[in-house]
């Protein structure tokens, strides 16, 4: 007999928890992800690098939700989306300033607590969230660290090129983290 008692509703463990109401929520930066552009690529040109930010957002039920920003080009003009996303965190004007904003002097991703604005889109196959901007930077809280899952390493279903994890989330004993590090020679 197959033991089905060990299987629970996916929402019970928070892996698939979502934000149901658009608005502002407390969050913690989990990862900065680098991916390649997969739409609107000019013919004969290479896909450009894009950046997205993955946040550990606490929803209206107190559950941890892993919600990312949409990937955006790494540009700093008035029309680019990157300054809009970073909003209250800071307004870097070049890559060096962006690096100083996000990383410590020893090149580790900063543990940034913030309030983010989450967009909610209801579609036939479920509710989809994305963080549109950081609306406030906050003092550290007692927000627990949630477990990184395989989907966190994907953008629109494709593997990311590179990702930097907030050291608080980098559980060296986690089998999944060990597997990812081995695959990426980290």
Secondary structure as UniProt FT lines:
FT   TURN            5..6
FT   HELIX           10..13
FT   TURN            14..16
FT   STRAND          23..36
FT   TURN            43..44
FT   STRAND          49..58
FT   TURN            60..61
FT   STRAND          64..69
FT   STRAND          72..73
FT   TURN            78..79
FT   HELIX           81..86
FT   TURN            87..88
FT   HELIX           95..102
FT   TURN            105..106
FT   STRAND          113..123
FT   TURN            124..125
FT   STRAND          126..138
FT   HELIX           150..153
FT   STRAND          154..155
FT   TURN            156..157
FT   STRAND          158..159
FT   STRAND          162..165
FT   HELIX           167..169
FT   TURN            172..173
FT   HELIX           175..183
FT   TURN            184..185
//
